[in-house]
Amino acid sequence: MIFYKETCERFNEISEKVDQLMIPENSYWKNLASKTCKTQLSILGIYPEASAFQKAFETILEQEKPGYIEKHGPQWIHIYSGRIEPLCRDIIKSR
């Protein structure tokens, strides 16, 4: 039973590290956010609703990395709100 528990803990640690490696660096997200701003701010307005901008971002992401959002499932919300949304807000403010 102890071996099983230790194996599960180790597997979870490795799984988390793999997930971290699968999430692109901020520079990728910044470039994608900038691309989204270029194409969507003229459509959504200078101060877009957060949900509308997120949908536009997800549409562009899905074109570049098909299945990425689905693969991360519920964790995607945390990835977006924690890493991507702040970058998007900074880019929107700078425009």
Secondary structure, DSSP 8 states (H G I E B T S, - for coil): -HHHHHHHHHHHHHHHHHHHHHS--HHHHHHHHHHHHHHHHHHH-SS--HHHHHHHHHHHHHHHSTTHHHHHTTHHHHHIIIIIHHHHHHHHHH-
